Amino acid sequence: MFPVTNYYQASTYDLSTWRRSMGRNQVLFYADNWPIKALPFVNNSLFDSVQLTTDNPRKLIMMPLWVLMFLAVAAAAPLDDDDDKIVGGYECTPHSQPWQVLFTYNGGNWCGGSLISPRWIISAAHCYQPPKTLVALLGEHDLKKKEGTEQHIQVEAAYKHFGYKDKAHDHDIMLVKLAKPAQYNQYVQPIPVARSCPTDGAKCLVSGFGNVLGYNARYPDQLQCLDVPIVSDSSCKASYPRMISENMFCAGFLEGGKGSCKGDSGGPLICNGELYGAVSWGGSYCISKNSPGVYAKVCNYLDWIKNITENN
């Protein structure tokens, strides 16, 4: 791989399209077995810059958007003809996931979450934005329809885990407090937080309003569900060498073709009627082989959840 050090500016529109087409995290592709990641975009009036970095200290990369897209597609694309598969899931039975939360950020769809009590939601730390810019949408199934089941509640506060590491995606969990309590009914209900950790092979379900395409972007109006198995710790670490901490686990399909994607971040992974994980990150295009979804391991945070919710 070659480093490109020229500063390149791309239009805000292009970068918005780029952001929406990426996977849950910002790991774009691999070079010399090192993950290449996008740094936050630098706002420069009408333009932003694309800057990439890697944990390899010898590499600092900044390159034109079209070069970046070409390299990412070439590196992440499967060698067979699966690259046009939809991120396989199905429309959830309406209101079958009454704990599902969709956050909007300045009016636009942003991240997912799980309602765990009348005023508290679990999401991902990388979804953090200033609370006044976030609104929690509960009781939603079809975003294009007024169903009379919706509760839209302003966010009052958001607490990222104190150990959250942006580049490593470690401790990628956040608690969000609502400005007023959610009203429980058949459309809005909390999900119990699992007291135990996930077991290999367990059958679980992930849900969200995230991207349903692999190499392009299309966001559904209806809540999507996907049944996924828990991946063994050894296979998870083999899929993402040196990137999986004790606070993460994998769920999904090593053969590719299905998985959570951009926009699902923070959303629930439910096993046996309990919350086991929050969508964190994964392969760049969500459907690549040997790139299962990576989730925050909720069982590691029971004391932290108790402390935050009882003292705030």
N, C-alpha and C positions, 0 to 999 in steps of 0.2 A: 504494500500500500504506500501511496505517496502523500506527504503532507502538502496542503495548499494553504499558503499564508496570506494570500491577497484578501483584502476586505471586500465583501460583496454585499450589495444591498438589493433586496427584493421588495416588491410592493406588499403593503399590508394585506391586500386581498390574497395574493399568492401564499403568504405565510399563514393566513387563516385557513385556506384550503389544505395546506401542508399539515397544520396542527390537527385538523379534523380527520385527516387520512391516516394519521399515525396510530400506533397501538396504545395500550393503556399507559405504558411508561414511555420513557424517552430513549430507550436503548434501540438504536436504529439498525445496526448490523455489527458484524464482528470483523476484526482485522488482526492477524497474527494472534488469534485466540483472545484478543482483548475486546470487550464491549465498547462500541462507539456510541456516545450519548450526545443529545442536544442540550446545550445550556439554555437558560431562559433567553428569550429573544430580547434584543436591545432596542428600546424604542428610540427612534431618531426622527421625530417629526412625522413626515409622510412615509418614511421607510423604516424597516427593521432589518436586522442582520441575522443570518444563520450562522451560529458558531457551534462547532462540535468539539468534544474533548473525549479523552479516554483515560482510563486508570493507568495506562502505560505512560510513564513520565516523559518519554521521548517524543510523544505525539501531541500536537495541538493543531487542530484542523479547522479551517474555515474555507468553505467552497461554495460555488454557485448552486442555486437550488436545483437546477436541472441535472447537474453532476451528482448531487447528493441523492436525488430521487433514483437516478439510474443505478448507482452503487447499491442503494438499499434494496431495490427490487431484485437486482442480480444476486445479491448475497442471501436474501431471505426467501426467494422463490423456490418452491419445491422443484425437483427435477422431472416430475411427471406432469400430467395435465390437470392437476387439482387447483391451479392458481386462480380459477374463476369461480370456485365454490363460494356460495353464500355462507357466512358464519352460521352454521346450521343450528337452528333452534326452532321454536314455534311460538305462536301467540299464546300467552298464558290464558288459562280460563279466567274470564273477567273477575277481578277482585279476589282471586285465589291467593294473592300475596299481599294481604292487607297491611303489612308492616313496611312495604316498599315505599321509599321516599325518592323523589326526584328533586334535586336542588337546581334552581335557576340562579344565574349570576348576571346581574344587571339585565335581567329579563330574558336571557338566553339559557337553554338547557345546558347543564354543567356536569353534575355528578350524581351518583346514587347514594343511598343510605338505608339504614334499617332502624325503624322505630322500636325502642326498647322500654320506654315508659312515656307517660303523657308529655313530658317536656324534653326528652333526651333521645338523640339519634346517634348511632355509630356510623362513621364514614371513614374515608382514607385521609391521612394527613396531607397528601399531595393535592387534595381538593381544596385546601384552605384558601379562603378569600376573606376580606374584611366582612364581618357579620352583617353590617348594614346593606351589603350588596347581595346577600343571599336570601332567598325565599324557599321554604320547604313545601313541596307539593305532595300531599297525601290523598289517598282515596282515588287516585287517578288510574285509569286503564287506557282510554283512548284520548290522546291529547288534543284531538281535533273536535271532540264533542264535549258539550256541557252535559254531564250525566247526573248532576245533582248530588254526587257523592264526594265531591272534591273539598278538601280543606287546604287553603293556601295560608301559610303562617310565616311571618317574618322571623328570621334568626336573630337571637339576642346575643349569643356568645359562641365561640368555637375554641376548643382546646386541643391543639395538636399534642401528641405524646412528647414528653420532654426529651426523649432520646431519638426523635425522628431525624434521620439522615437522608437528605434529599437525593444525593447522587447514588447512594447505596440502596435507597428505598427501604431501609430498615426502620422498624417501629412505625410503619405506615398506617397509623390508626389515629382517629380524631373523634372527639365527642362534641356534638353540636347541641346547644340549648335553644329551645324555642321561646319566643317572646310570650307566648301563652300556651296553655296545655292543649294538646290535641283531644278532640272529643271522640271517645271510643264508640264504635258501632260495628255493623257487619262489614263495613268497607275500610275501616281504620282500626287496626289492632296491633299491639306490640308483639315482638317475637322473643321468646325466652333466650337468654344467652347461655350457650353450652358451658357446663362446668368441667367437661373433659375435652381432651384434644382429639383431632380427627384421626381415624384409623385407616390404614391402607385398604383401598378397594371399596370403601363405603360409598353408597350411592347418594348423591346430593343434588341440589338444584340451585342454579344461579339465575338471577333475573335482572333486567334493566332495560333502559331505553337507549342503549348505546348502538354504535355502528353495527349494521348487519352485513356489511361487505368486508372482504379481506383486503384487497389492494386499492379499493376506492372507498367512497364514503356515502352511505345512505342511512338516515336515522328514522326509525319507525315511529308511527303515531301510536301504536299499541304496545303495551308492555310485552317483552319477549322473555321466554323461559328456555332453559337448556338443562337437561339431565347430564350430570358429569360424575365420574368416579374420582375418588381421592387417589392421587399418584403416590407411589412409594417414595420415601425420602431419598433413597439411592438414585432412582430414576429422575427425580426432581433436580438433584444436585448435578447429575450427569448432563441434564438438559441445559443447565445454567452454571457452568463451572465457576467456583469462587464467588458466586453471587447470592447463594441461598443461606440465610441466617437461621438461627433457631426460632426466630419469630415469624417465619414464613413456611408455607406449604404449597404444594401444587395440586391442582385438580384439572381434569380435562383429558384430552386424547393425544397420545404420542404420535398417532398417525396423521394428525392435523385435520383441517377441514371444519372444525367446530371450536368455539371458545368465546369467552367474554371479550369485549373490545372497547375501544375509545368511547367514553361516555358512560360506561358501566362502572367506572371507578368508584370505590366506596360502597358499592351495592352488596347485597347479601348473598352468602353461600349457606344454604340451609340443608342440614342433614337431620333426619328423624325429628323434624319439627323444632329444631333449635339452630341458633346462629353460631356457626363455627368459623366463618371467615368473612373478610371484607375484601372486595376486588382491589388488587394492588397494581400488578404489572404483568408483563408477559412478552411473548415474541412480537416483533414490530408490526406484523400484519395479521396477528390474531389467529391465523389458520396454518401457519408453517408447521412442518413435521418437527417432532421433538421440541415443541415449544408450548407446553401446557400453561394454563393460567396460573399466576402466582397470587396468593392471598395472604393477608395479615392473619396470624394465628390468634384468634380472639381469646382462647383459653389462657394465653400468657399474660393477659391484661386484666384479669378479674379484680385484683386489688386496686389497680389504677382506676378502673371504671367505678368501683365503689367509692374511692376517695374523691374523685372529681364530682360525681353526681350527688354525693352527700354533703359536700362542702362548698358547693357553688349553686 
